[in-house]
Amino acid sequence: MRRLLVSLLGAALLAAPAMAEDEGPSVSFSGMLDADVWTDFTGKFYTNSELDLGMTAKFNDAVSAHVYATVNSMYAPSGGRIPAGTAAPNERWIDFAFDGFDIEYATKFGTFTAGDLVYQFGKFNYYFYKRLSMITPESFTRGLKYSLGNDMITQTLSLGVADANYGTGDVVGTTLLSLGEDQSVEAYYGVRGDVSLDFKSAADVFVGAEYKGAFGPLSVKADVGYKSLMGEDRSSTVALLLEPTLALGKFSIAASVYAFVDPDSTNYKSFMDTTGVLSSTNPVDDEMVIYVEPGVSVTDNFGIGLPLELHDDFLATEDDMEFWAVPTFYIYPTDKVQWWIWGSLVQPLYDADPFWGLGSEIIVNF
């Protein structure tokens, strides 16, 4: 698969100039690379990687096609989510994987997209969960999406076949309201379920909303998400996220407060029933996180931050809270390139030894 994808991408690059001469589709590439290496001072080292690569072929102002490929050490045998995952260095040579395609057609009646659709609602700004989200995890479905909007309101609706099993489908909608230049509210809602079974025992329902606003030096993002989970008892969960950022000259403070309200303890029960494998009930590792990072930009290319954090795995249990301190140097060689160098102290707030770490992470967007 890796050789095939590399050959196809190479052929596309070689063909692009000829296409331009023949007035064929214009071809462009975009993507993101995130890679790290770190040690826990026990004699072990870890390397984690993620590469997302997209190719766009624009045929005219109305029609374009997209192809996506990915490399992600999270799917290696030892796993390795960015940042500070536990992927083994000998698993660094992982294959490219086909990650989807779509065709987009823009008309005066709206935009139609057919192919592999991705939705992920309630994404974190918080660095440790920057690839994760608190309303729905990154979810894939092959189907059709319709979008219609203007400067004030945009509505989308999609339906398709989910990449879960033979019988699971998705119906997802979003409504975006622009409340002026610096304010917006977006609502999310959807159902994922097995069409061969009854709704009560085989379908999850989610509803959520996200607010974004800026008030001078203060910017705020706030999310709320509700889930009604499949099962005879139809248990429910609520996720809350608040992420303000204050920038005053060279000084800044970023914060994240996350809480996962689980009145039926479905997340804890599922975690215990699967012998330690975190279920999808809670898309992240903690049921409560408080993160505050004061920082200073020393120059345009160098900054320093001190993340201070409180983590709680399960709100329904005791003796599982931890305090984290993660001093970080931020280096910006140029636009869209970042190099983070960090050390970490994880101090359990119960009878356990502290945990130390030291690592480096490079992030490139193009």
C-alpha positions in Angstrom: 0.0 0.0 0.0 2.8 2.4 0.9 4.6 1.9 -2.5 1.3 2.3 -4.4 0.4 5.6 -2.6 3.9 7.0 -3.0 3.9 6.0 -6.7 0.5 7.7 -7.2 1.5 10.8 -5.5 4.8 10.9 -7.4 3.0 10.5 -10.7 0.6 13.3 -9.7 3.5 15.6 -9.0 5.2 14.8 -12.3 1.9 15.2 -14.2 0.9 18.5 -12.6 3.0 20.7 -15.0 1.7 18.9 -18.0 -1.8 19.2 -16.8 -1.3 22.9 -16.4 -0.1 23.2 -20.0 -3.2 21.2 -21.2 -5.5 23.4 -19.0 -6.5 20.3 -17.1 -7.2 20.2 -13.3 -4.8 22.2 -11.1 -3.3 19.9 -8.4 -2.2 21.1 -5.0 -1.1 19.4 -1.8 -1.6 20.2 1.9 -1.1 18.4 5.2 0.4 18.2 8.6 3.3 16.4 10.2 3.6 15.9 14.0 6.5 13.8 15.4 8.1 13.4 18.8 10.7 11.5 20.8 10.8 11.3 24.6 12.0 9.3 27.5 10.5 8.5 30.9 14.0 8.1 32.6 13.5 4.4 33.1 15.7 3.4 30.2 12.9 3.6 27.7 12.5 5.9 24.7 9.3 6.4 22.6 8.8 7.8 19.1 5.3 8.9 17.9 4.4 10.2 14.5 1.4 11.4 12.5 1.4 12.6 8.9 -1.8 13.7 7.2 -1.4 14.3 3.5 -4.2 15.7 1.2 -4.2 16.1 -2.6 -6.7 18.4 -4.3 -7.5 18.3 -8.0 -9.5 21.4 -9.0 -11.2 21.0 -12.3 -13.0 24.3 -12.3 -14.6 26.8 -9.9 -17.4 24.3 -9.2 -15.9 20.9 -9.2 -12.9 19.5 -7.2 -11.7 16.1 -6.0 -9.7 15.3 -2.8 -7.6 12.2 -1.9 -6.3 11.7 1.6 -3.5 9.5 3.0 -2.2 9.1 6.5 0.7 7.7 8.6 -0.2 7.3 12.3 1.8 5.5 14.9 -1.4 5.3 17.0 -2.2 2.2 14.9 1.2 0.6 15.4 1.2 -2.5 17.6 2.3 -0.6 20.7 0.2 2.5 19.9 1.4 6.0 20.1 -0.9 9.0 20.1 0.7 12.5 19.6 2.1 13.8 21.9 4.0 11.6 24.4 2.5 8.3 23.3 4.1 4.9 23.8 5.0 3.8 20.3 8.3 1.8 20.2 11.2 3.2 18.1 11.4 0.0 16.0 7.8 0.6 14.9 8.6 4.0 13.4 8.6 2.6 9.8 4.8 2.4 9.4 2.9 2.3 6.1 0.9 5.0 4.4 -2.8 4.2 4.6 -5.6 5.3 2.3 -7.7 7.7 4.4 -10.5 8.6 2.0 -11.6 10.6 -1.0 -14.4 12.9 -2.0 -15.8 14.8 -4.9 -17.2 18.3 -4.3 -19.7 20.1 -6.5 -20.6 23.7 -5.8 -23.8 25.1 -7.3 -26.1 28.1 -6.8 -28.4 25.8 -4.8 -25.7 24.7 -2.4 -22.6 22.5 -2.3 -22.7 18.7 -2.7 -19.9 16.4 -1.5 -19.9 12.7 -2.2 -17.3 10.2 -0.8 -15.6 9.7 2.5 -16.9 12.3 5.0 -15.2 13.1 8.4 -16.8 14.7 11.4 -15.2 15.6 14.7 -17.0 18.0 17.1 -15.8 19.7 20.2 -12.0 19.7 19.4 -9.6 20.7 22.1 -7.1 23.6 22.0 -5.4 21.9 25.0 -2.0 20.6 23.7 -2.3 17.1 25.2 -5.7 16.4 23.5 -5.1 18.5 20.4 -6.0 15.5 18.1 -9.1 14.6 20.2 -12.6 16.1 20.8 -15.1 16.0 23.6 -18.5 15.6 21.7 -17.6 13.0 19.1 -14.3 11.4 18.2 -13.0 11.6 14.7 -15.6 9.6 12.8 -15.7 8.5 9.2 -18.6 7.7 6.9 -18.9 7.1 3.2 -21.9 9.0 1.9 -23.3 12.4 0.8 -23.2 15.8 2.4 -25.2 18.9 1.4 -24.2 22.4 2.6 -26.0 25.7 2.0 -25.2 29.1 3.6 -24.4 32.7 3.5 -22.5 35.2 5.7 -25.0 34.8 8.6 -26.0 31.1 8.7 -24.7 27.8 7.2 -26.5 24.5 7.3 -25.1 21.1 6.5 -26.6 17.6 6.5 -24.8 14.3 5.7 -25.7 10.7 5.7 -23.8 7.6 4.9 -22.3 4.2 5.8 -20.0 4.4 8.9 -16.7 2.5 9.0 -17.8 0.5 12.0 -19.4 -2.7 10.6 -21.6 -3.9 7.8 -24.8 -2.4 9.2 -24.0 1.0 10.8 -25.1 4.3 9.3 -24.7 8.0 10.2 -27.0 10.9 9.9 -25.3 14.2 11.0 -26.2 17.9 10.8 -24.6 21.2 11.7 -25.9 24.8 12.0 -23.4 27.7 12.1 -24.5 31.1 13.1 -22.1 34.1 12.6 -22.9 36.7 15.2 -20.7 39.5 13.9 -17.1 39.6 13.0 -15.7 37.9 16.2 -18.6 35.8 17.5 -20.1 32.5 16.3 -22.2 29.6 17.6 -22.3 26.2 15.9 -24.7 23.4 16.8 -24.0 19.7 16.1 -26.4 16.8 16.1 -26.5 13.3 14.8 -27.3 9.6 15.1 -25.0 6.6 14.5 -26.7 3.2 14.7 -27.0 -0.3 13.3 -29.9 -0.3 10.8 -30.5 -4.0 11.2 -31.3 -3.7 15.0 -33.7 -1.6 17.0 -33.0 2.0 17.7 -33.0 1.7 21.5 -30.3 -1.0 21.8 -28.2 -0.1 18.7 -28.0 3.7 18.2 -26.1 6.5 19.8 -27.4 10.0 19.7 -25.4 13.2 20.2 -26.2 16.9 20.4 -23.7 19.6 21.0 -22.8 23.3 20.5 -19.6 25.4 20.3 -19.2 29.1 21.0 -16.2 31.1 19.8 -15.8 34.8 20.6 -13.1 37.5 20.9 -13.2 40.5 23.2 -10.1 42.5 22.6 -7.1 40.6 24.1 -9.4 37.8 25.4 -10.7 34.9 23.2 -13.0 32.3 24.4 -14.1 28.8 23.1 -16.8 26.9 25.0 -18.4 23.6 24.1 -21.1 21.4 25.5 -22.1 17.9 24.3 -24.8 15.5 25.3 -24.9 11.8 24.4 -27.7 9.2 24.7 -25.9 5.9 24.5 -27.2 2.6 23.0 -28.5 0.0 25.4 -31.7 -1.0 27.2 -31.3 1.7 29.9 -30.3 4.4 27.4 -27.7 6.0 29.8 -26.6 9.5 29.1 -23.4 11.6 29.5 -22.7 15.3 29.3 -19.3 16.9 28.4 -18.3 20.5 29.2 -15.3 22.4 27.9 -14.2 26.0 28.4 -10.9 27.3 26.8 -10.1 31.0 27.3 -6.9 32.7 26.1 -5.6 36.1 27.2 -2.8 37.8 25.3 -1.2 41.0 26.7 1.8 42.1 24.7 4.5 39.5 25.1 2.6 37.7 27.9 -0.2 35.2 27.6 -2.3 32.8 29.6 -4.1 29.9 28.1 -6.5 27.6 30.0 -8.7 24.6 29.5 -11.3 23.3 31.9 -13.0 20.0 31.0 -15.6 17.9 32.8 -17.3 14.7 31.8 -20.5 14.2 33.7 -21.4 10.5 33.8 -24.3 10.0 36.3 -24.6 6.3 35.4 -20.9 5.7 35.6 -21.0 4.1 32.1 -17.5 5.2 31.3 -16.0 3.6 34.5 -18.0 0.4 34.1 -17.0 0.0 30.5 -13.4 0.7 31.4 -13.5 -2.0 34.0 -15.4 -4.5 31.9 -12.8 -4.3 29.1 -9.9 -4.8 31.6 -8.4 -1.4 31.2 -9.1 -0.6 27.6 -10.7 2.9 27.5 -14.1 2.8 25.8 -15.5 5.4 23.4 -18.0 6.6 26.1 -15.5 9.3 27.0 -13.4 10.3 24.0 -10.4 11.3 26.2 -8.5 9.8 29.0 -9.7 12.0 31.9 -13.1 12.9 33.3 -11.8 16.2 34.6 -8.9 18.4 33.5 -7.9 21.8 34.7 -5.0 23.3 32.7 -3.4 26.8 33.0 -0.3 27.9 31.0 1.3 31.3 31.6 3.7 32.1 28.8 6.0 34.7 27.4 7.2 35.4 23.9 10.9 36.3 24.3 11.3 37.0 20.5 9.2 36.3 17.4 11.0 33.0 17.1 11.2 31.8 20.8 8.8 31.5 23.7 8.5 29.9 27.1 5.4 28.3 28.8 4.7 26.6 32.0 1.6 24.3 31.8 0.2 23.5 35.3 -2.5 20.8 35.3 -4.8 18.8 37.4 -6.1 15.4 36.0 -8.8 13.1 37.3 -9.4 9.8 35.6 -12.8 9.0 37.1 -14.9 11.5 39.0 -16.8 8.7 40.7 -13.7 7.2 42.3 -11.0 8.5 44.7 -7.2 8.3 44.7 -6.7 8.8 41.0 -5.9 12.5 40.7 -2.6 13.8 39.4 -0.8 17.1 39.3 1.3 17.9 36.2 3.9 20.5 35.6 5.3 20.7 32.0 7.8 23.5 31.4 8.1 24.0 27.6 10.4 25.9 25.2 8.7 26.9 21.9 10.9 27.5 18.9 9.3 29.0 15.7 12.0 28.8 12.9 9.4 30.2 10.4 5.7 30.4 9.8 3.9 27.0 10.2 6.9 25.3 11.7 7.1 24.7 15.5 9.6 22.8 17.7 8.6 22.1 21.3 11.2 21.0 23.9 9.6 20.0 27.2 10.2 18.4 30.6 7.4 17.0 32.7 6.6 16.1 36.3 3.5 14.0 37.1 2.9 13.9 40.8 0.1 11.5 41.8 -2.1 13.0 44.6 -2.2 9.6 46.3 0.4 7.1 47.5 2.6 6.7 44.4 6.0 7.8 43.1 6.3 10.8 40.8 6.7 10.3 37.0 9.3 12.3 35.0 9.6 12.9 31.3 11.7 14.8 28.8 10.9 15.2 25.1 10.9 17.0 21.8 8.1 17.5 19.3 8.1 19.0 15.8 4.9 20.2 14.1 4.8 21.3 10.5 1.7 22.5 8.6 1.8 23.0 4.8 
